[in-house]
Amino acid sequence: MVNTALIPPQRALPPETAHLRAAVRDFLAADRTEHGWTPHVDSWISSWDPGFSRRLAERGWLGMTAPVEYGGHGRGHIERFVVTEELLAAGAPVAAHWVADRQVVPALLAHGTEHQRQRYLPEIAAGRCFFAIGMSEPESGSDLASVRTRATRVDGGWSVTGTKVWTSGAHHAHAFFVLARSAPLDSARRHEGLSQFVVPLDAPGIEIRPIRLLTGQHHFNEVVLDHVFVPDDMVLGTPGEGWRQVTSELGFERSGPERILSTQPLLDALADRLRTDTPDPAAVGALGALTARLVTLRQLSAAVASALAAGEPADLPAALIKDLGTRYEADVVEAAASLDSGYADPGSADEFDRLLAEGLLHAPGFTLRGGTSEILRGVVARGLGLR
């Protein structure tokens, strides 16, 4: 039996969003024709295109939930959800603005100072400022409470020292959020004494080291901070409240459509491949099962978007969706691989083979990013009162 306390009530998307969805599809078709970008698996990590982000911003589809006085558009989470679905389903090159629009905008609105909002929100909404996230660390995995990056009080601010890993896009981004321990560790209260800082990635004392895929592609980084000075006006929220702030941000990170639509271009290519006179019955059955799961997960994700729009907490359902969604995405890759008996080549001119190769290369990370499956199941178990 499903514990419905973990799942926000289902709310149908407003009918007027259909017009927005159609407008985004028209824009994507025209923009791809004019600029020639290629759909990718995991486009929100792998496809960095500042020009596309600026064109999207010109249509008013970045910073949608930010108030007009901060350069945003004062629109709701549901409208942003619709735009995000269409971008991901098309495999559009959204990586440049992704973190800034998904996490930084709501975090600054919830916890940022007026100075921070005025400095960053208009630039994000214009597609001119890009962010990364500094949470994960070596040997810490998904246990954010074990971070070793230290923030020490100095005159006028803080000195931050430590290492962050798997920092997507840090080599391109302008700034990142850094979670650091700003008070001595109390082993009985590990979640206390953490703070968040807004740190420019060109600040003195920062070194960005690439972490390359086996293909040589460069999306991830290790970022080393060596006594990086962060002024007091660049503390995000209240010192010592970093854990509470991060968990609220993870509701946006874990529940979005990217947890179920990263492989949508591959699923579409799989359906096209099966449009033959004699399709493989087993493959058709697998496609049908995957589509049914997609519909269910999409309803769950939309329900969380509605909860966020209503200002309701969503960390538990977000953890559930992330766990279920990333397992589904891995199954999409497995189903596509079972149909292809040859060698999947990321440089192939055949779109199915290319997308399959991308899926195979990225699939090992699906259940790691944004929290490992084990951690997420622990979060859900705690929500059920089982631990």
C-alpha positions in Angstrom: 0.0 0.0 0.0 1.3 3.4 -0.9 1.7 5.9 1.9 -0.1 8.9 0.4 1.5 11.2 3.0 4.7 11.0 0.9 2.9 12.1 -2.3 1.3 15.5 -2.7 -2.3 15.5 -4.0 -2.6 15.3 -7.7 -3.5 18.6 -9.3 -4.3 18.8 -13.0 -2.1 21.3 -14.9 -4.2 24.4 -15.8 -5.6 24.2 -19.3 -4.0 27.5 -20.2 -0.6 25.8 -20.0 -1.4 24.1 -23.3 -0.8 27.3 -25.1 2.6 27.8 -23.4 3.6 24.2 -24.2 2.7 24.7 -27.9 4.7 28.0 -28.0 7.8 26.3 -26.5 7.5 23.4 -29.1 7.3 25.9 -31.9 10.3 27.8 -30.6 12.4 24.7 -30.3 11.6 23.5 -33.8 12.5 26.9 -35.3 15.6 27.3 -33.1 17.0 23.9 -34.0 16.4 24.6 -37.7 18.1 27.9 -37.5 21.0 27.1 -35.2 21.5 23.4 -35.9 21.9 22.0 -32.4 21.6 18.3 -31.8 19.4 16.6 -29.2 21.3 14.8 -26.5 20.7 12.4 -23.6 21.4 14.3 -20.3 21.3 17.6 -22.1 21.0 19.5 -18.8 24.5 18.3 -18.0 26.2 17.7 -21.4 24.9 20.4 -23.7 26.4 23.8 -22.7 25.2 26.5 -25.1 25.1 30.1 -23.8 23.6 31.4 -27.0 20.6 29.1 -26.6 20.2 30.2 -23.0 20.1 33.8 -24.1 17.6 33.1 -26.8 15.4 31.3 -24.3 15.7 34.3 -21.9 14.6 36.6 -24.7 11.3 34.6 -24.8 10.9 35.1 -21.1 11.6 31.5 -20.2 14.5 32.0 -17.8 14.0 33.3 -14.3 10.3 32.7 -14.8 9.5 32.5 -11.1 11.6 35.6 -10.1 9.7 38.8 -9.5 9.7 41.4 -12.1 11.7 43.8 -9.9 14.6 41.3 -10.1 14.5 41.0 -13.8 12.2 37.9 -13.7 8.7 37.4 -15.0 6.6 36.7 -11.9 5.2 33.5 -13.3 4.5 30.3 -11.4 6.3 27.0 -10.8 3.7 25.2 -13.0 4.5 27.3 -16.0 8.2 26.8 -15.5 7.5 23.0 -15.1 5.8 23.0 -18.5 8.7 24.9 -20.2 11.2 22.5 -18.5 9.4 19.4 -19.7 9.5 20.6 -23.3 13.2 21.5 -23.2 14.2 18.2 -21.8 12.0 16.1 -24.0 13.6 17.8 -27.0 17.1 17.2 -25.7 17.8 21.0 -26.0 21.1 22.5 -25.0 20.1 23.8 -21.6 23.2 23.0 -19.4 24.5 26.6 -19.2 21.6 28.0 -17.3 20.3 24.9 -15.7 21.6 25.1 -12.1 21.1 28.9 -11.9 17.5 28.7 -13.1 16.6 25.5 -11.2 18.2 26.0 -7.8 19.9 29.4 -7.5 16.8 31.5 -8.3 14.5 29.9 -5.6 17.4 29.8 -3.1 18.2 33.5 -3.5 14.5 34.3 -3.3 14.1 32.3 -0.1 17.4 33.0 1.6 19.3 35.7 -0.3 20.0 39.3 0.7 18.7 42.2 -1.3 22.3 42.7 -2.5 22.6 39.1 -3.7 19.3 39.2 -5.5 20.0 42.4 -7.2 23.5 41.2 -8.2 22.5 37.8 -9.6 18.8 37.4 -10.4 18.6 39.9 -13.4 21.7 38.4 -15.0 20.4 34.8 -14.6 17.0 35.8 -16.1 18.8 37.4 -19.0 20.9 34.2 -19.7 24.1 35.9 -18.9 25.1 34.4 -15.5 25.6 30.7 -14.9 26.1 28.8 -11.6 27.4 25.5 -10.3 26.7 23.7 -7.0 29.5 22.9 -4.5 28.0 20.2 -2.3 29.7 16.8 -2.9 33.1 16.1 -1.6 35.8 13.4 -1.9 34.9 10.4 0.3 31.6 11.9 1.4 29.3 10.5 -1.2 25.7 11.7 -0.5 26.4 12.3 3.2 26.4 16.1 3.1 26.7 16.3 6.8 30.2 14.9 6.5 31.6 17.8 4.5 35.1 18.8 5.4 35.3 22.1 3.6 35.8 24.7 6.4 34.8 28.3 6.7 36.7 30.2 9.3 35.8 33.7 10.6 38.2 36.4 9.4 38.0 40.2 9.4 35.1 41.2 7.1 34.0 37.7 6.2 35.1 34.1 6.0 38.1 32.1 4.8 36.9 28.9 3.0 39.2 25.9 2.4 38.3 22.5 1.0 37.5 20.4 -2.1 34.3 19.9 -4.0 33.8 17.2 -6.7 31.4 16.4 -9.5 30.8 20.1 -9.9 29.0 20.2 -13.2 30.0 23.2 -15.4 32.3 24.8 -13.0 34.8 25.4 -15.8 32.2 27.6 -17.5 30.1 29.0 -14.7 30.5 32.4 -13.0 29.9 31.4 -9.4 28.8 28.5 -7.2 27.1 27.8 -3.9 29.5 26.2 -1.4 28.3 24.2 1.6 31.0 24.4 4.3 31.3 23.7 8.0 31.4 27.1 9.8 31.4 25.8 13.4 33.2 22.9 15.2 31.7 19.5 14.5 29.4 18.1 17.1 29.2 14.4 16.4 25.8 14.2 18.0 24.5 17.1 15.9 26.3 16.7 12.6 23.7 18.7 10.7 24.3 21.8 12.7 27.1 24.3 12.1 26.9 24.3 8.3 26.6 27.4 6.2 26.3 28.3 2.5 28.4 30.8 0.6 28.1 32.4 -2.8 31.6 32.2 -4.3 32.7 33.6 -7.7 34.6 30.9 -9.6 37.4 33.3 -10.6 38.1 34.3 -7.0 41.8 34.1 -5.8 42.5 30.7 -4.3 40.2 28.6 -6.5 41.6 25.9 -8.8 39.3 24.0 -11.1 40.5 20.6 -12.2 38.6 18.7 -14.9 37.1 15.2 -14.3 36.8 13.7 -17.8 34.6 10.9 -19.0 36.2 7.9 -20.7 35.3 9.6 -24.0 37.4 12.6 -23.0 34.2 14.8 -22.6 34.5 17.4 -19.8 31.3 18.1 -17.9 32.4 17.5 -14.3 35.2 19.1 -12.1 37.0 19.0 -8.9 37.1 22.5 -7.4 39.8 23.2 -4.8 39.4 26.2 -2.5 42.5 27.4 -0.7 41.7 30.1 1.9 39.2 31.7 -0.4 37.9 35.0 1.1 34.1 35.3 1.1 32.8 38.7 2.4 30.0 38.7 4.8 27.5 39.9 2.2 28.1 36.7 0.2 26.9 34.4 3.0 23.6 32.8 1.8 21.0 33.0 4.5 22.0 32.6 8.1 25.3 31.1 9.2 24.7 27.7 10.7 21.5 27.2 8.8 23.1 25.6 5.8 21.6 22.1 6.3 18.0 23.4 6.4 18.6 25.6 3.3 20.2 22.8 1.3 17.4 20.3 2.0 14.9 22.8 0.8 16.9 23.3 -2.4 17.1 19.6 -2.9 13.3 19.6 -3.3 13.9 21.5 -6.6 16.9 19.5 -7.6 15.4 16.0 -7.1 11.8 16.3 -8.2 12.1 18.1 -11.6 11.4 16.6 -15.0 15.2 16.0 -15.5 14.8 13.0 -13.2 12.6 11.3 -15.7 13.2 13.0 -19.1 17.0 12.9 -19.4 16.6 9.9 -21.7 13.5 11.0 -23.5 15.3 11.6 -26.8 16.6 8.0 -26.7 13.1 6.7 -25.8 11.7 8.6 -28.8 14.5 7.2 -31.0 13.7 3.7 -29.8 10.0 4.1 -30.7 11.1 5.3 -34.2 13.3 2.3 -34.6 10.4 0.0 -33.8 8.2 1.5 -36.5 8.8 -1.3 -38.9 6.6 -3.9 -40.6 7.8 -6.6 -38.2 8.7 -5.0 -34.9 10.2 -7.2 -32.1 7.2 -8.0 -29.9 9.4 -8.1 -26.8 10.8 -4.7 -27.5 7.3 -3.3 -28.2 6.2 -4.6 -24.9 9.2 -3.1 -23.1 8.4 0.3 -24.8 4.8 0.1 -23.6 5.9 -0.7 -20.0 8.4 2.2 -20.0 5.8 4.6 -21.4 3.4 3.6 -18.6 6.0 4.2 -16.0 6.8 7.6 -17.6 3.2 8.7 -17.4 3.1 7.7 -13.7 6.4 9.4 -12.8 5.4 12.5 -14.7 2.2 12.8 -12.7 4.2 12.5 -9.5 6.7 15.2 -10.7 3.8 17.5 -11.6 2.3 17.0 -8.2 5.5 18.1 -6.5 5.7 21.1 -8.8 2.2 22.0 -7.6 3.2 21.6 -4.0 6.2 23.8 -4.5 4.0 26.4 -6.2 1.8 26.3 -3.0 4.8 26.8 -0.8 4.5 23.2 0.7 7.5 21.2 1.7 8.5 18.6 -0.9 11.8 17.0 0.3 10.3 13.6 0.9 8.3 13.2 -2.3 11.2 14.7 -4.2 13.5 11.9 -2.8 10.9 9.3 -3.8 10.6 10.6 -7.4 14.4 10.9 -7.8 14.9 7.3 -6.8 12.1 5.9 -9.0 12.9 8.3 -11.9 16.6 7.5 -12.2 15.9 3.8 -12.1 13.4 4.3 -14.9 16.0 6.2 -17.0 18.5 3.4 -16.6 15.8 1.0 -17.8 15.3 3.1 -20.9 19.0 2.7 -21.8 18.8 -1.0 -21.1 15.8 -1.5 -23.3 17.4 0.4 -26.1 20.7 -1.5 -25.7 18.8 -4.8 -26.0 17.6 -3.8 -29.5 21.1 -2.9 -30.8 23.4 -5.8 -31.5 26.2 -3.5 -32.8 28.7 -1.1 -31.3 27.0 2.1 -30.0 29.1 5.0 -31.2 28.7 8.5 -29.7 30.0 9.9 -33.1 27.5 7.9 -35.2 25.5 9.6 -37.9 22.6 7.3 -36.9 20.6 9.2 -34.2 19.5 6.0 -32.4 23.1 4.7 -32.1 24.4 8.1 -31.0 21.8 8.6 -28.3 22.2 5.0 -27.1 26.0 5.5 -26.8 25.3 8.7 -24.8 22.9 6.8 -22.6 25.3 4.0 -21.9 28.0 6.5 -21.0 25.8 8.5 -18.7 23.7 5.8 -17.1 26.2 4.9 -14.3 25.7 8.4 -12.9 21.9 8.4 -13.0 21.5 7.0 -9.5 24.4 8.9 -8.0 23.8 12.6 -8.8 21.4 14.5 -6.5 21.8 11.8 -3.9 22.5 8.1 -4.2 19.6 5.6 -4.2 20.6 4.3 -0.8 20.5 7.8 0.8 17.2 8.6 -0.9 15.6 5.4 0.4 16.8 6.2 3.8 15.1 9.6 3.5 11.9 7.9 2.5 12.2 5.4 5.2 12.6 8.1 7.8 9.5 9.8 6.3 7.6 6.6 6.8 8.7 6.4 10.4 10.8 3.3 9.8 14.1 4.7 11.0 
